[in-house]
Amino acid sequence: MKYIDEYRDPETARVLLGEIEALAADQPQRKLMEVCGGHTHAIYRHGIESLLPDSIELVHGPGCPVCVIPMGRVDDAIAVARADGVTLCCFGDMLRVPGGDSTLQEAKAGGADVRIVYSPLDALALAEREPDREVVFLAVGFETTAPSTAATVLAARDRGVRNFSVFCNHVTIVPPLKAILDSPGLDLDGFLGPGHVSTVIGTDPFRFVPAQYGRPLVVAGFEPVDVLQGVSMLLRQLGGGRCEVENQYRRAVGGGGNRRGLELMREAFVLRPHFEWRGLGFIAQSALALAPGLADWDAEIRFDVPGLRVADPKACQCGEVLKGALRPWECKVFGTACTPESPIGTCMVSSEGACAAYYNYGRYSPRARIPVSAS
């Protein structure tokens, strides 16, 4: 299958591992952050971390959209779902994300009309089929999914669908990266940039990383060969004294991004002055709200949203995991009180969460070694 099989080819992977071994032999210890949760799951699903030299450490970053949603925003969504005559639609990985004292799944069990959809357009179609219900789409995600929300709310406006609205929680990738790079005691040598986000925004927005902070960044895909080639490219930059943005994921990503997707976002959204991120606190200009001209389709205006800030459970250390300061297995409740079946934090809930990746692939301790020659 073109663009899949060749990026899972064992012989290509062995060649890249040999290159990485040779490059790492001439360099000091390197700590690289994979920004996207999709990379984290690819790394552990394919055992990539255990194949790398001991001198290379991969740490997880803030690129899981569900993981960074604070508990207060979940409580807001639950309040909307419990309102009379409301159907709240969301993606499946939001159902079990914990709020202050409940989840959307528990709200559904208690009688709230909460439905899973695979696209915001499904929610819009539901609103057209059921004009007597108020249908609210719970929008989450980075720039990857924001264009589809933008297209949907603009379609609702153009069709005059008045019983549809969006509870917008879309976030942007550059501000949290800046927040991490500005953190005291930062100990990172380079970044594997997020491939999915970059299909929309391109590679150009990441140029601040080498220009302002002196770290290289390689945008990479999500197959094993993609990740290994991304690591090799970072090591080549570091070993050669270069520092720039490179694009390993050229089959899907261009420098300027997806022009139409960006146009839709500019028409439908404005930047919020401040938005709270789980583990990172409030970050200015880091999230999207519906544009003023779309106020009639803005659930935060149409419904009574509490807007309370809820502190994370003291036992939960998702914030430190999202900043790359802690490995999931170092959390006090990882794999005991906090599991995918009974999660305390968002990193254990999401399909892209680092804790879920570590748990599902048995990483309860520092990595075990696997010979490079293994088939």
C-alpha positions as a Python dict, from the first residue, in 0.01 Angstrom:
ca = {
    (1, 'M'): (0, 0, 0),
    (2, 'K'): (169, 319, -120),
    (3, 'Y'): (276, 562, 154),
    (4, 'I'): (219, 304, 431),
    (5, 'D'): (408, -21, 364),
    (6, 'E'): (728, 156, 263),
    (7, 'Y'): (724, 347, 592),
    (8, 'R'): (699, 21, 787),
    (9, 'D'): (974, -159, 598),
    (10, 'P'): (1199, -350, 845),
    (11, 'E'): (1515, -319, 633),
    (12, 'T'): (1474, 57, 597),
    (13, 'A'): (1424, 80, 972),
    (14, 'R'): (1745, -117, 1035),
    (15, 'V'): (1942, 113, 807),
    (16, 'L'): (1808, 419, 988),
    (17, 'L'): (1885, 265, 1327),
    (18, 'G'): (2242, 208, 1209),
    (19, 'E'): (2265, 573, 1108),
    (20, 'I'): (2127, 682, 1444),
    (21, 'E'): (2377, 462, 1630),
    (22, 'A'): (2666, 614, 1434),
    (23, 'L'): (2546, 972, 1481),
    (24, 'A'): (2477, 924, 1853),
    (25, 'A'): (2823, 774, 1914),
    (26, 'D'): (2984, 1112, 1846),
    (27, 'Q'): (2740, 1320, 2050),
    (28, 'P'): (2655, 1374, 2417),
    (29, 'Q'): (2327, 1268, 2577),
    (30, 'R'): (2034, 1403, 2374),
    (31, 'K'): (1678, 1467, 2495),
    (32, 'L'): (1423, 1506, 2217),
    (33, 'M'): (1056, 1595, 2261),
    (34, 'E'): (791, 1443, 2038),
    (35, 'V'): (530, 1717, 2047),
    (36, 'C'): (235, 1510, 1922),
    (37, 'G'): (57, 1234, 2111),
    (38, 'G'): (29, 1043, 1785),
    (39, 'H'): (408, 1017, 1781),
    (40, 'T'): (410, 890, 2140),
    (41, 'H'): (174, 605, 2056),
    (42, 'A'): (369, 518, 1739),
    (43, 'I'): (695, 509, 1939),
    (44, 'Y'): (561, 266, 2197),
    (45, 'R'): (338, 61, 1968),
    (46, 'H'): (639, -21, 1749),
    (47, 'G'): (897, -41, 2030),
    (48, 'I'): (1103, 242, 1883),
    (49, 'E'): (1223, 384, 2214),
    (50, 'S'): (1382, 54, 2313),
    (51, 'L'): (1572, 33, 1986),
    (52, 'L'): (1741, 370, 2021),
    (53, 'P'): (2084, 416, 2179),
    (54, 'D'): (2092, 482, 2553),
    (55, 'S'): (2216, 834, 2485),
    (56, 'I'): (1887, 933, 2319),
    (57, 'E'): (1585, 1005, 2539),
    (58, 'L'): (1242, 1078, 2397),
    (59, 'V'): (995, 1274, 2611),
    (60, 'H'): (629, 1353, 2552),
    (61, 'G'): (501, 1703, 2483),
    (62, 'P'): (171, 1897, 2496),
    (63, 'G'): (33, 1784, 2160),
    (64, 'C'): (-264, 1577, 2279),
    (65, 'P'): (-576, 1796, 2237),
    (66, 'V'): (-786, 1606, 2490),
    (67, 'C'): (-508, 1598, 2749),
    (68, 'V'): (-471, 1976, 2766),
    (69, 'I'): (-840, 2051, 2828),
    (70, 'P'): (-875, 2171, 3190),
    (71, 'M'): (-1136, 2022, 3420),
    (72, 'G'): (-1338, 2343, 3434),
    (73, 'R'): (-1408, 2330, 3060),
    (74, 'V'): (-1529, 1971, 3096),
    (75, 'D'): (-1766, 2086, 3372),
    (76, 'D'): (-1891, 2360, 3139),
    (77, 'A'): (-1968, 2102, 2871),
    (78, 'I'): (-2151, 1885, 3124),
    (79, 'A'): (-2362, 2185, 3232),
    (80, 'V'): (-2461, 2248, 2870),
    (81, 'A'): (-2542, 1878, 2817),
    (82, 'R'): (-2773, 1877, 3120),
    (83, 'A'): (-2973, 2180, 3001),
    (84, 'D'): (-3333, 2111, 2894),
    (85, 'G'): (-3383, 2028, 2529),
    (86, 'V'): (-3011, 2001, 2452),
    (87, 'T'): (-2829, 1727, 2263),
    (88, 'L'): (-2453, 1753, 2308),
    (89, 'C'): (-2240, 1588, 2041),
    (90, 'C'): (-1873, 1505, 2089),
    (91, 'F'): (-1595, 1276, 1976),
    (92, 'G'): (-1569, 949, 2165),
    (93, 'D'): (-1247, 1028, 2350),
    (94, 'M'): (-1416, 1316, 2534),
    (95, 'L'): (-1677, 1097, 2704),
    (96, 'R'): (-1458, 977, 2990),
    (97, 'V'): (-1245, 1288, 3045),
    (98, 'P'): (-1288, 1378, 3414),
    (99, 'G'): (-1435, 1709, 3519),
    (100, 'G'): (-1451, 1832, 3876),
    (101, 'D'): (-1680, 1553, 3994),
    (102, 'S'): (-1825, 1387, 3684),
    (103, 'T'): (-1776, 1300, 3317),
    (104, 'L'): (-1992, 1333, 3007),
    (105, 'Q'): (-2038, 957, 3019),
    (106, 'E'): (-2181, 982, 3370),
    (107, 'A'): (-2398, 1275, 3263),
    (108, 'K'): (-2531, 1058, 2979),
    (109, 'A'): (-2603, 774, 3222),
    (110, 'G'): (-2792, 1026, 3436),
    (111, 'G'): (-3023, 1124, 3151),
    (112, 'A'): (-2835, 1390, 2953),
    (113, 'D'): (-2858, 1348, 2576),
    (114, 'V'): (-2490, 1303, 2485),
    (115, 'R'): (-2408, 1147, 2149),
    (116, 'I'): (-2083, 1044, 1982),
    (117, 'V'): (-2020, 1180, 1633),
    (118, 'Y'): (-1733, 1131, 1390),
    (119, 'S'): (-1751, 1478, 1239),
    (120, 'P'): (-1906, 1814, 1331),
    (121, 'L'): (-2108, 1778, 1011),
    (122, 'D'): (-2281, 1479, 1174),
    (123, 'A'): (-2395, 1712, 1453),
    (124, 'L'): (-2520, 1968, 1200),
    (125, 'A'): (-2714, 1698, 1015),
    (126, 'L'): (-2869, 1592, 1346),
    (127, 'A'): (-2979, 1949, 1413),
    (128, 'E'): (-3149, 1960, 1072),
    (129, 'R'): (-3326, 1628, 1137),
    (130, 'E'): (-3440, 1729, 1487),
    (131, 'P'): (-3535, 2099, 1469),
    (132, 'D'): (-3702, 2087, 1813),
    (133, 'R'): (-3371, 2004, 1985),
    (134, 'E'): (-3078, 2237, 2053),
    (135, 'V'): (-2775, 2051, 1915),
    (136, 'V'): (-2436, 2157, 2053),
    (137, 'F'): (-2107, 2033, 1912),
    (138, 'L'): (-1822, 2012, 2165),
    (139, 'A'): (-1527, 2122, 1952),
    (140, 'V'): (-1177, 2021, 2069),
    (141, 'G'): (-842, 1985, 1899),
    (142, 'F'): (-550, 2176, 1756),
    (143, 'E'): (-546, 2332, 1409),
    (144, 'T'): (-580, 1978, 1274),
    (145, 'T'): (-955, 1964, 1341),
    (146, 'A'): (-1037, 2336, 1356),
    (147, 'P'): (-1104, 2373, 980),
    (148, 'S'): (-1380, 2110, 992),
    (149, 'T'): (-1548, 2293, 1280),
    (150, 'A'): (-1511, 2622, 1091),
    (151, 'A'): (-1665, 2474, 775),
    (152, 'T'): (-1954, 2332, 976),
    (153, 'V'): (-2049, 2647, 1164),
    (154, 'L'): (-2024, 2850, 844),
    (155, 'A'): (-2252, 2595, 675),
    (156, 'A'): (-2500, 2630, 965),
    (157, 'R'): (-2500, 3005, 910),
    (158, 'D'): (-2545, 2977, 536),
    (159, 'R'): (-2828, 2723, 569),
    (160, 'G'): (-2995, 2917, 849),
    (161, 'V'): (-2981, 2626, 1097),
    (162, 'R'): (-3062, 2809, 1420),
    (163, 'N'): (-3078, 2511, 1658),
    (164, 'F'): (-2708, 2430, 1611),
    (165, 'S'): (-2420, 2580, 1809),
    (166, 'V'): (-2055, 2511, 1892),
    (167, 'F'): (-1889, 2499, 2234),
    (168, 'C'): (-1542, 2588, 2108),
    (169, 'N'): (-1229, 2454, 2278),
    (170, 'H'): (-990, 2457, 1984),
    (171, 'V'): (-631, 2540, 2074),
    (172, 'T'): (-321, 2634, 1874),
    (173, 'I'): (18, 2466, 1882),
    (174, 'V'): (271, 2752, 1880),
    (175, 'P'): (187, 2921, 2217),
    (176, 'P'): (230, 2604, 2430),
    (177, 'L'): (560, 2532, 2256),
    (178, 'K'): (674, 2883, 2348),
    (179, 'A'): (555, 2827, 2706),
    (180, 'I'): (764, 2510, 2731),
    (181, 'L'): (1068, 2676, 2575),
    (182, 'D'): (1036, 2964, 2823),
    (183, 'S'): (1018, 2725, 3121),
    (184, 'P'): (1303, 2754, 3371),
    (185, 'G'): (1556, 2475, 3357),
    (186, 'L'): (1451, 2355, 3012),
    (187, 'D'): (1654, 2048, 2916),
    (188, 'L'): (1563, 1971, 2555),
    (189, 'D'): (1791, 1945, 2253),
    (190, 'G'): (1533, 1930, 1975),
    (191, 'F'): (1176, 1859, 1870),
    (192, 'L'): (990, 1610, 1654),
    (193, 'G'): (725, 1848, 1519),
    (194, 'P'): (359, 1747, 1490),
    (195, 'G'): (271, 1605, 1150),
    (196, 'H'): (-108, 1631, 1172),
    (197, 'V'): (-112, 1998, 1274),
    (198, 'S'): (146, 2077, 1009),
    (199, 'T'): (-79, 1946, 730),
    (200, 'V'): (-293, 2253, 807),
    (201, 'I'): (-50, 2523, 924),
    (202, 'G'): (262, 2406, 737),
    (203, 'T'): (618, 2421, 868),
    (204, 'D'): (674, 2796, 856),
    (205, 'P'): (510, 2876, 1194),
    (206, 'F'): (777, 2664, 1370),
    (207, 'R'): (1070, 2874, 1250),
    (208, 'F'): (1072, 3060, 1582),
    (209, 'V'): (1205, 2745, 1753),
    (210, 'P'): (1553, 2757, 1594),
    (211, 'A'): (1550, 3134, 1537),
    (212, 'Q'): (1462, 3238, 1894),
    (213, 'Y'): (1550, 2935, 2106),
    (214, 'G'): (1835, 2765, 1920),
    (215, 'R'): (1672, 2421, 1895),
    (216, 'P'): (1618, 2224, 1575),
    (217, 'L'): (1273, 2095, 1482),
    (218, 'V'): (1185, 1821, 1232),
    (219, 'V'): (820, 1776, 1131),
    (220, 'A'): (769, 1401, 1102),
    (221, 'G'): (502, 1149, 1008),
    (222, 'F'): (368, 870, 1223),
    (223, 'E'): (496, 543, 1081),
    (224, 'P'): (808, 377, 1228),
    (225, 'V'): (1036, 487, 943),
    (226, 'D'): (900, 843, 973),
    (227, 'V'): (990, 863, 1340),
    (228, 'L'): (1334, 706, 1295),
    (229, 'Q'): (1415, 933, 1002),
    (230, 'G'): (1300, 1233, 1209),
    (231, 'V'): (1537, 1135, 1491),
    (232, 'S'): (1820, 1085, 1244),
    (233, 'M'): (1759, 1428, 1089),
    (234, 'L'): (1765, 1592, 1434),
    (235, 'L'): (2092, 1419, 1523),
    (236, 'R'): (2247, 1526, 1192),
    (237, 'Q'): (2155, 1886, 1268),
    (238, 'L'): (2285, 1870, 1623),
    (239, 'G'): (2605, 1693, 1522),
    (240, 'G'): (2669, 1929, 1232),
    (241, 'G'): (2607, 2248, 1425),
    (242, 'R'): (2292, 2331, 1227),
    (243, 'C'): (1967, 2455, 1375),
    (244, 'E'): (1663, 2483, 1148),
    (245, 'V'): (1316, 2354, 1067),
    (246, 'E'): (1317, 2049, 840),
    (247, 'N'): (1028, 1858, 690),
    (248, 'Q'): (1045, 1479, 691),
    (249, 'Y'): (669, 1451, 620),
    (250, 'R'): (682, 1601, 272),
    (251, 'R'): (422, 1362, 133),
    (252, 'A'): (157, 1542, 342),
    (253, 'V'): (303, 1874, 461),
    (254, 'G'): (408, 2190, 277),
    (255, 'G'): (575, 2503, 407),
    (256, 'G'): (269, 2726, 384),
    (257, 'G'): (9, 2474, 495),
    (258, 'N'): (-343, 2418, 363),
    (259, 'R'): (-458, 2749, 220),
    (260, 'R'): (-830, 2670, 219),
    (261, 'G'): (-824, 2533, 573),
    (262, 'L'): (-648, 2845, 699),
    (263, 'E'): (-899, 3067, 517),
    (264, 'L'): (-1190, 2888, 686),
    (265, 'M'): (-1028, 2933, 1027),
    (266, 'R'): (-970, 3303, 968),
    (267, 'E'): (-1336, 3350, 874),
    (268, 'A'): (-1484, 3150, 1162),
    (269, 'F'): (-1253, 3214, 1458),
    (270, 'V'): (-1077, 3481, 1660),
    (271, 'L'): (-802, 3431, 1916),
    (272, 'R'): (-904, 3427, 2281),
    (273, 'P'): (-713, 3673, 2503),
    (274, 'H'): (-642, 3391, 2752),
    (275, 'F'): (-716, 3023, 2778),
    (276, 'E'): (-630, 2774, 3051),
    (277, 'W'): (-423, 2469, 2958),
    (278, 'R'): (-399, 2167, 3179),
    (279, 'G'): (-53, 2167, 3334),
    (280, 'L'): (56, 2489, 3162),
    (281, 'G'): (-186, 2740, 3316),
    (282, 'F'): (-326, 3039, 3128),
    (283, 'I'): (-156, 3113, 2795),
    (284, 'A'): (-239, 3431, 2605),
    (285, 'Q'): (-362, 3410, 2244),
    (286, 'S'): (-349, 3030, 2251),
    (287, 'A'): (-705, 2922, 2177),
    (288, 'L'): (-987, 2997, 1937),
    (289, 'A'): (-1337, 3136, 1991),
    (290, 'L'): (-1611, 3185, 1733),
    (291, 'A'): (-1594, 3518, 1553),
    (292, 'P'): (-1841, 3787, 1669),
    (293, 'G'): (-2039, 3751, 1348),
    (294, 'L'): (-2116, 3390, 1446),
    (295, 'A'): (-2248, 3473, 1795),
    (296, 'D'): (-2585, 3311, 1714),
    (297, 'W'): (-2404, 2978, 1683),
    (298, 'D'): (-2181, 3020, 1990),
    (299, 'A'): (-2286, 2789, 2274),
    (300, 'E'): (-2094, 2998, 2529),
    (301, 'I'): (-2324, 3289, 2448),
    (302, 'R'): (-2647, 3092, 2405),
    (303, 'F'): (-2623, 2882, 2722),
    (304, 'D'): (-2549, 2935, 3089),
    (305, 'V'): (-2188, 2817, 3109),
    (306, 'P'): (-2047, 2822, 3466),
    (307, 'G'): (-1693, 2911, 3357),
    (308, 'L'): (-1540, 2797, 3686),
    (309, 'R'): (-1175, 2707, 3725),
    (310, 'V'): (-1131, 2363, 3882),
    (311, 'A'): (-799, 2252, 4030),
    (312, 'D'): (-659, 1919, 3916),
    (313, 'P'): (-660, 1633, 4171),
    (314, 'K'): (-350, 1655, 4388),
    (315, 'A'): (-251, 1300, 4300),
    (316, 'C'): (-259, 1373, 3925),
    (317, 'Q'): (68, 1477, 3762),
    (318, 'C'): (-57, 1513, 3403),
    (319, 'G'): (77, 1867, 3393),
    (320, 'E'): (434, 1753, 3452),
    (321, 'V'): (393, 1478, 3192),
    (322, 'L'): (265, 1728, 2933),
    (323, 'K'): (568, 1951, 2991),
    (324, 'G'): (809, 1660, 2950),
    (325, 'A'): (928, 1701, 3309),
    (326, 'L'): (798, 1360, 3421),
    (327, 'R'): (766, 1021, 3259),
    (328, 'P'): (421, 862, 3312),
    (329, 'W'): (557, 569, 3510),
    (330, 'E'): (713, 818, 3754),
    (331, 'C'): (367, 945, 3856),
    (332, 'K'): (263, 821, 4199),
    (333, 'V'): (-74, 686, 4080),
    (334, 'F'): (24, 554, 3736),
    (335, 'G'): (-106, 202, 3680),
    (336, 'T'): (-253, 178, 4030),
    (337, 'A'): (-522, 432, 4116),
    (338, 'C'): (-504, 572, 3762),
    (339, 'T'): (-571, 330, 3475),
    (340, 'P'): (-764, 355, 3145),
    (341, 'E'): (-1060, 191, 3318),
    (342, 'S'): (-1057, 439, 3608),
    (343, 'P'): (-856, 743, 3495),
    (344, 'I'): (-772, 1029, 3727),
    (345, 'G'): (-606, 1245, 3461),
    (346, 'T'): (-666, 1320, 3096),
    (347, 'C'): (-334, 1167, 2984),
    (348, 'M'): (-474, 825, 3077),
    (349, 'V'): (-806, 882, 2896),
    (350, 'S'): (-719, 1007, 2550),
    (351, 'S'): (-624, 779, 2263),
    (352, 'E'): (-322, 1009, 2219),
    (353, 'G'): (-238, 1045, 2590),
    (354, 'A'): (114, 961, 2701),
    (355, 'C'): (-1, 775, 3013),
    (356, 'A'): (-238, 561, 2807),
    (357, 'A'): (47, 479, 2567),
    (358, 'Y'): (283, 379, 2847),
    (359, 'Y'): (13, 174, 3020),
    (360, 'N'): (-121, -3, 2709),
    (361, 'Y'): (229, -98, 2589),
    (362, 'G'): (357, -210, 2929),
    (363, 'R'): (605, 72, 2999),
    (364, 'Y'): (602, 69, 3379),
    (365, 'S'): (971, 138, 3423),
    (366, 'P'): (1277, 262, 3231),
    (367, 'R'): (1295, 107, 2887),
    (368, 'A'): (1413, -245, 2825),
    (369, 'R'): (1680, -294, 2560),
    (370, 'I'): (1601, -463, 2229),
    (371, 'P'): (1887, -557, 1994),
    (372, 'V'): (1900, -347, 1677),
    (373, 'S'): (1921, -664, 1471),
    (374, 'A'): (1586, -793, 1602),
    (375, 'S'): (1335, -872, 1329),
}
